[in-house]
Amino acid sequence: MDAWLTDARDRIAETTGVDPTSLALDDDTVGDILELAKVAAHESGERTNAPLVCYLAGLAAGRSGADAADVVDAASARRSD
């Protein structure tokens, strides 16, 4: 993570009482999240959906313990109807 993101992560961890190392982002997760943001912005036609769907995916992964990549895949999937 770059310095700005690391600093933001550390402030979030301090505010929430979460261990900052548990909020580390590996390269695969970063790629998955950025891909989700791209899909949301382009396919929904609303750029504002990108951060919102990423937030929802993060909430779901955090609350369920599901693998982030699986949550991102589910959020990115196109509806068949």
SENUNU-679363 format. One record per atom (N, C-alpha, C): residue in one letter; x, y, z; residue number from 1; atom name. Coordinates in nm, 3 decimals, decimal comma. Example, Ala and Ser with C-alpha at 12.3 -4.5 7.8 and 13.67 -1.06 7.14 Angstrom:
2
R r      px      py      pz   k  a
R A   1,319  -0,569   0,780   1  N
R A   1,230  -0,450   0,780   1 CA
R A   1,320  -0,330   0,780   1  C
R S   1,285  -0,225   0,708   2  N
R S   1,367  -0,106   0,714   2 CA
R S   1,290   0,003   0,787   2  C
***
This chain:
81
R r      px      py      pz   k  a
R M   0,085  -0,118   0,000   1  N
R M   0,000   0,000   0,000   1 CA
R M   0,089   0,124   0,000   1  C
R D   0,037   0,228  -0,063   2  N
R D   0,113   0,352  -0,063   2 CA
R D   0,098   0,422   0,073   2  C
R A   0,175   0,528   0,092   3  N
R A   0,180   0,594   0,223   3 CA
R A   0,044   0,652   0,263   3  C
R W  -0,030   0,712   0,168   4  N
R W  -0,160   0,771   0,201   4 CA
R W  -0,257   0,664   0,248   4  C
R L  -0,262   0,554   0,175   5  N
R L  -0,355   0,446   0,209   5 CA
R L  -0,317   0,379   0,340   5  C
R T  -0,188   0,363   0,363   6  N
R T  -0,142   0,306   0,490   6 CA
R T  -0,180   0,395   0,606   6  C
R D  -0,165   0,526   0,589   7  N
R D  -0,202   0,620   0,694   7 CA
R D  -0,352   0,615   0,720   7  C
R A  -0,432   0,611   0,614   8  N
R A  -0,577   0,601   0,630   8 CA
R A  -0,614   0,472   0,702   8  C
R R  -0,551   0,361   0,661   9  N
R R  -0,577   0,233   0,726   9 CA
R R  -0,546   0,241   0,875   9  C
R D  -0,434   0,302   0,910  10  N
R D  -0,394   0,312   1,050  10 CA
R D  -0,491   0,398   1,131  10  C
R R  -0,543   0,506   1,071  11  N
R R  -0,642   0,589   1,140  11 CA
R R  -0,773   0,513   1,159  11  C
R I  -0,813   0,440   1,057  12  N
R I  -0,934   0,358   1,068  12 CA
R I  -0,917   0,254   1,178  12  C
R A  -0,803   0,188   1,181  13  N
R A  -0,776   0,087   1,282  13 CA
R A  -0,779   0,148   1,423  13  C
R E  -0,718   0,263   1,437  14  N
R E  -0,716   0,328   1,569  14 CA
R E  -0,857   0,366   1,613  14  C
R T  -0,936   0,419   1,522  15  N
R T  -1,072   0,461   1,555  15 CA
R T  -1,161   0,344   1,591  15  C
R T  -1,142   0,232   1,523  16  N
R T  -1,230   0,117   1,543  16 CA
R T  -1,175   0,014   1,642  16  C
R G  -1,049   0,028   1,681  17  N
R G  -0,989  -0,068   1,771  17 CA
R G  -0,949  -0,198   1,704  17  C
R V  -0,941  -0,196   1,572  18  N
R V  -0,903  -0,313   1,494  18 CA
R V  -0,751  -0,313   1,475  18  C
R D  -0,693  -0,431   1,478  19  N
R D  -0,549  -0,444   1,453  19 CA
R D  -0,522  -0,403   1,307  19  C
R P  -0,434  -0,304   1,284  20  N
R P  -0,409  -0,258   1,148  20 CA
R P  -0,358  -0,367   1,055  20  C
R T  -0,290  -0,465   1,107  21  N
R T  -0,240  -0,572   1,020  21 CA
R T  -0,354  -0,656   0,963  21  C
R S  -0,469  -0,656   1,032  22  N
R S  -0,584  -0,730   0,979  22 CA
R S  -0,650  -0,656   0,863  22  C
R L  -0,610  -0,533   0,840  23  N
R L  -0,665  -0,454   0,731  23 CA
R L  -0,568  -0,443   0,614  23  C
R A  -0,465  -0,525   0,615  24  N
R A  -0,367  -0,521   0,507  24 CA
R A  -0,432  -0,565   0,376  24  C
R L  -0,393  -0,500   0,268  25  N
R L  -0,444  -0,533   0,135  25 CA
R L  -0,332  -0,596   0,053  25  C
R D  -0,352  -0,721   0,010  26  N
R D  -0,252  -0,783  -0,076  26 CA
R D  -0,282  -0,744  -0,221  26  C
R D  -0,189  -0,769  -0,309  27  N
R D  -0,203  -0,728  -0,448  27 CA
R D  -0,325  -0,789  -0,517  27  C
R D  -0,356  -0,914  -0,485  28  N
R D  -0,473  -0,979  -0,546  28 CA
R D  -0,603  -0,911  -0,502  28  C
R T  -0,613  -0,880  -0,374  29  N
R T  -0,733  -0,814  -0,323  29 CA
R T  -0,748  -0,675  -0,384  29  C
R V  -0,638  -0,602  -0,392  30  N
R V  -0,642  -0,469  -0,454  30 CA
R V  -0,692  -0,480  -0,597  30  C
R G  -0,639  -0,575  -0,671  31  N
R G  -0,682  -0,595  -0,809  31 CA
R G  -0,830  -0,629  -0,818  31  C
R D  -0,878  -0,716  -0,729  32  N
R D  -1,019  -0,755  -0,728  32 CA
R D  -1,109  -0,635  -0,699  32  C
R I  -1,073  -0,556  -0,601  33  N
R I  -1,155  -0,441  -0,563  33 CA
R I  -1,157  -0,336  -0,674  33  C
R L  -1,041  -0,312  -0,733  34  N
R L  -1,037  -0,214  -0,843  34 CA
R L  -1,116  -0,262  -0,963  34  C
R E  -1,113  -0,391  -0,989  35  N
R E  -1,193  -0,447  -1,099  35 CA
R E  -1,342  -0,432  -1,069  35  C
R L  -1,382  -0,458  -0,946  36  N
R L  -1,521  -0,440  -0,907  36 CA
R L  -1,564  -0,295  -0,925  36  C
R A  -1,480  -0,203  -0,884  37  N
R A  -1,512  -0,061  -0,900  37 CA
R A  -1,527  -0,025  -1,047  37  C
R K  -1,440  -0,078  -1,130  38  N
R K  -1,447  -0,051  -1,274  38 CA
R K  -1,577  -0,106  -1,333  38  C
R V  -1,610  -0,230  -1,299  39  N
R V  -1,733  -0,291  -1,349  39 CA
R V  -1,854  -0,210  -1,304  39  C
R A  -1,858  -0,175  -1,178  40  N
R A  -1,972  -0,099  -1,125  40 CA
R A  -1,988   0,035  -1,195  40  C
R A  -1,879   0,105  -1,214  41  N
R A  -1,885   0,237  -1,277  41 CA
R A  -1,929   0,228  -1,422  41  C
R H  -1,876   0,131  -1,493  42  N
R H  -1,904   0,121  -1,636  42 CA
R H  -2,039   0,055  -1,666  42  C
R E  -2,070  -0,053  -1,598  43  N
R E  -2,192  -0,126  -1,631  43 CA
R E  -2,317  -0,063  -1,572  43  C
R S  -2,305   0,004  -1,460  44  N
R S  -2,424   0,065  -1,400  44 CA
R S  -2,454   0,201  -1,460  44  C
R G  -2,354   0,261  -1,522  45  N
R G  -2,372   0,395  -1,577  45 CA
R G  -2,362   0,505  -1,474  45  C
R E  -2,334   0,468  -1,351  46  N
R E  -2,321   0,565  -1,242  46 CA
R E  -2,188   0,545  -1,172  46  C
R R  -2,099   0,641  -1,186  47  N
R R  -1,967   0,630  -1,122  47 CA
R R  -1,979   0,618  -0,971  47  C
R T  -2,080   0,678  -0,915  48  N
R T  -2,096   0,674  -0,769  48 CA
R T  -2,125   0,534  -0,718  48  C
R N  -2,169   0,444  -0,805  49  N
R N  -2,192   0,306  -0,761  49 CA
R N  -2,062   0,233  -0,729  49  C
R A  -1,950   0,277  -0,785  50  N
R A  -1,823   0,207  -0,764  50 CA
R A  -1,782   0,204  -0,617  50  C
R P  -1,771   0,319  -0,549  51  N
R P  -1,731   0,310  -0,408  51 CA
R P  -1,839   0,245  -0,322  51  C
R L  -1,964   0,264  -0,360  52  N
R L  -2,072   0,207  -0,278  52 CA
R L  -2,074   0,055  -0,283  52  C
R V  -2,058  -0,003  -0,402  53  N
R V  -2,057  -0,149  -0,411  53 CA
R V  -1,931  -0,206  -0,346  53  C
R C  -1,821  -0,134  -0,354  54  N
R C  -1,699  -0,181  -0,286  54 CA
R C  -1,719  -0,180  -0,135  54  C
R Y  -1,788  -0,080  -0,085  55  N
R Y  -1,819  -0,074   0,058  55 CA
R Y  -1,909  -0,191   0,097  55  C
R L  -2,014  -0,214   0,017  56  N
R L  -2,104  -0,327   0,047  56 CA
R L  -2,029  -0,460   0,045  56  C
R A  -1,941  -0,477  -0,052  57  N
R A  -1,863  -0,601  -0,061  57 CA
R A  -1,774  -0,616   0,063  57  C
R G  -1,715  -0,507   0,106  58  N
R G  -1,630  -0,511   0,225  58 CA
R G  -1,709  -0,544   0,351  58  C
R L  -1,827  -0,483   0,364  59  N
R L  -1,913  -0,515   0,479  59 CA
R L  -1,949  -0,662   0,479  59  C
R A  -1,990  -0,712   0,363  60  N
R A  -2,032  -0,852   0,354  60 CA
R A  -1,917  -0,946   0,385  60  C
R A  -1,801  -0,919   0,329  61  N
R A  -1,684  -1,005   0,355  61 CA
R A  -1,646  -1,002   0,502  61  C
R G  -1,647  -0,882   0,560  62  N
R G  -1,609  -0,869   0,700  62 CA
R G  -1,707  -0,936   0,795  62  C
R R  -1,833  -0,922   0,766  63  N
R R  -1,935  -0,978   0,856  63 CA
R R  -1,952  -1,128   0,840  63  C
R S  -1,929  -1,177   0,719  64  N
R S  -1,951  -1,319   0,694  64 CA
R S  -1,824  -1,402   0,706  64  C
R G  -1,710  -1,338   0,694  65  N
R G  -1,584  -1,411   0,691  65 CA
R G  -1,555  -1,473   0,556  65  C
R A  -1,638  -1,440   0,456  66  N
R A  -1,618  -1,493   0,321  66 CA
R A  -1,490  -1,437   0,261  66  C
R D  -1,436  -1,511   0,167  67  N
R D  -1,317  -1,467   0,096  67 CA
R D  -1,352  -1,343   0,014  67  C
R A  -1,268  -1,241   0,021  68  N
R A  -1,296  -1,116  -0,051  68 CA
R A  -1,312  -1,140  -0,201  68  C
R A  -1,232  -1,226  -0,259  69  N
R A  -1,241  -1,253  -0,403  69 CA
R A  -1,376  -1,312  -0,439  69  C
R D  -1,431  -1,398  -0,353  70  N
R D  -1,562  -1,457  -0,379  70 CA
R D  -1,673  -1,352  -0,374  70  C
R V  -1,662  -1,261  -0,277  71  N
R V  -1,762  -1,154  -0,265  71 CA
R V  -1,753  -1,061  -0,386  71  C
R V  -1,632  -1,028  -0,427  72  N
R V  -1,614  -0,942  -0,544  72 CA
R V  -1,670  -1,010  -0,669  72  C
R D  -1,644  -1,140  -0,684  73  N
R D  -1,698  -1,214  -0,799  73 CA
R D  -1,850  -1,210  -0,799  73  C
R A  -1,911  -1,228  -0,683  74  N
R A  -2,057  -1,226  -0,675  74 CA
R A  -2,112  -1,088  -0,710  74  C
R A  -2,047  -0,985  -0,660  75  N
R A  -2,093  -0,849  -0,687  75 CA
R A  -2,072  -0,810  -0,833  75  C
R S  -1,973  -0,867  -0,896  76  N
R S  -1,941  -0,835  -1,035  76 CA
R S  -2,025  -0,912  -1,136  76  C
R A  -2,087  -1,020  -1,092  77  N
R A  -2,161  -1,107  -1,183  77 CA
R A  -2,279  -1,032  -1,245  77  C
R R  -2,298  -1,057  -1,372  78  N
R R  -2,411  -0,997  -1,441  78 CA
R R  -2,536  -1,079  -1,414  78  C
R R  -2,647  -1,011  -1,402  79  N
R R  -2,774  -1,081  -1,387  79 CA
R R  -2,812  -1,142  -1,520  79  C
R S  -2,872  -1,257  -1,517  80  N
R S  -2,906  -1,327  -1,640  80 CA
R S  -3,044  -1,289  -1,693  80  C
R D  -3,119  -1,209  -1,618  81  N
R D  -3,253  -1,173  -1,666  81 CA
R D  -3,256  -1,038  -1,732  81  C
***
